[in-house]
Amino acid sequence: MERREHPRAPIELKVDYRKLNSFFADYTKNISKGGTFIKTSKPLPEGTRFLFHLVVPGREAPFELSGVVAHVAAEGEEPGMGIRFVWDDGGARREFEAAVERMMAESLGPELARKLLGEGR
């Protein structure tokens, strides 16, 4: 059984990133405070650290995030790559986590989001 450190919500967001001289615009499949899964037919190799922009509804500018490829989907799975966020700035991390919590509440409803986030126990 798979255990994640942070619960994930099924939220689709636009992701922009560069690979060498190519520019990619893909979409997330789900998101948590700790990472996301980017649907793509051209995943980066595991261990690759990269910068990407994540467009979040209701926010004027996209988040600029740093991540590392933690998992590349195996053959037969939905194509893409699991990304673990890497933080250098605590303020940016708190702002992003608050946005994820808002999106989870909007997607799942506030009660279920609180349960998944471990609040109100």
C-alpha positions as CSV (number, residue, x, y, z in Angstrom):
1,M,0.0,0.0,0.0
2,E,1.3,3.4,-1.0
3,R,1.7,6.0,1.8
4,R,2.3,9.6,1.0
5,E,3.6,12.2,3.5
6,H,1.0,14.7,2.3
7,P,-2.6,14.0,1.0
8,R,-3.2,14.8,-2.6
9,A,-6.3,16.4,-4.3
10,P,-7.3,15.7,-7.9
11,I,-6.7,19.2,-9.2
12,E,-5.6,20.0,-12.7
13,L,-3.3,23.1,-13.1
14,K,-1.1,24.3,-16.0
15,V,2.6,23.8,-15.6
16,D,5.3,25.5,-17.7
17,Y,8.9,24.4,-17.7
18,R,12.0,24.1,-20.0
19,K,14.0,21.1,-21.0
20,L,17.2,22.1,-22.7
21,N,16.0,24.5,-25.3
22,S,12.4,23.3,-25.5
23,F,9.5,24.8,-23.6
24,F,6.8,22.6,-22.3
25,A,3.2,23.4,-21.1
26,D,1.7,20.3,-19.4
27,Y,-0.9,19.8,-16.7
28,T,-0.8,18.4,-13.2
29,K,-3.0,15.4,-12.3
30,N,-3.0,16.1,-8.6
31,I,-1.3,18.2,-6.0
32,S,-0.3,18.2,-2.4
33,K,1.8,20.4,-0.2
34,G,4.8,18.2,-0.9
35,G,4.6,17.6,-4.6
36,T,2.6,17.0,-7.8
37,F,2.2,14.7,-10.7
38,I,2.8,16.2,-14.1
39,K,1.1,14.5,-17.0
40,T,3.5,14.4,-19.9
41,S,4.6,12.1,-22.6
42,K,8.2,13.4,-22.3
43,P,9.2,13.1,-18.6
44,L,12.5,14.3,-17.3
45,P,14.8,11.6,-15.8
46,E,14.4,10.7,-12.1
47,G,16.6,13.0,-9.9
48,T,16.4,15.9,-12.3
49,R,16.0,19.2,-10.4
50,F,14.3,22.0,-12.4
51,L,12.3,25.2,-12.1
52,F,8.7,25.4,-13.3
53,H,5.8,27.8,-13.2
54,L,2.4,26.6,-11.8
55,V,-0.6,28.6,-12.8
56,V,-3.1,28.8,-9.8
57,P,-6.7,30.1,-10.3
58,G,-7.3,33.3,-8.4
59,R,-3.6,34.3,-8.3
60,E,-2.3,37.0,-10.5
61,A,1.1,35.5,-11.2
62,P,2.1,31.8,-11.4
63,F,4.1,30.3,-8.6
64,E,7.8,29.8,-9.6
65,L,8.7,26.5,-8.0
66,S,11.7,24.3,-7.7
67,G,11.2,20.5,-7.9
68,V,13.0,17.2,-8.3
69,V,11.7,14.3,-10.4
70,A,11.0,11.7,-7.7
71,H,9.2,9.1,-10.0
72,V,8.7,8.5,-13.7
73,A,5.6,6.5,-14.6
74,A,6.2,2.9,-15.6
75,E,4.9,1.5,-18.9
76,G,1.2,0.9,-18.7
77,E,0.6,3.8,-16.2
78,E,-0.6,7.2,-17.1
79,P,2.5,8.9,-18.7
80,G,4.1,11.6,-16.5
81,M,6.4,12.3,-13.6
82,G,6.0,12.7,-9.9
83,I,7.6,15.9,-8.6
84,R,8.8,16.6,-5.0
85,F,8.9,20.3,-4.3
86,V,12.2,21.7,-3.1
87,W,12.1,24.9,-1.0
88,D,14.8,27.5,-0.4
89,D,12.4,30.1,1.1
90,G,10.1,29.4,4.0
91,G,7.8,32.4,3.2
92,A,7.2,31.1,-0.4
93,R,6.6,27.6,1.0
94,R,3.9,28.9,3.4
95,E,2.2,31.0,0.7
96,F,2.1,28.0,-1.7
97,E,0.9,25.6,1.0
98,A,-2.0,28.0,1.8
99,A,-2.9,28.1,-1.9
100,V,-2.9,24.3,-2.0
101,E,-5.1,24.1,1.1
102,R,-7.6,26.6,-0.6
103,M,-7.7,24.5,-3.8
104,M,-8.2,21.3,-1.8
105,A,-11.1,22.9,0.1
106,E,-12.7,24.1,-3.2
107,S,-12.2,20.7,-4.9
108,L,-13.1,18.4,-2.1
109,G,-15.2,20.6,0.2
110,P,-13.9,22.1,3.5
111,E,-14.7,19.1,5.7
112,L,-13.0,16.5,3.7
113,A,-10.0,18.8,3.0
114,R,-9.6,19.4,6.8
115,K,-9.7,15.6,7.4
116,L,-7.1,14.9,4.7
117,L,-4.9,17.7,6.0
118,G,-5.1,16.3,9.5
119,E,-6.8,19.3,11.0
120,G,-9.6,19.1,13.6
121,R,-8.5,15.8,15.1
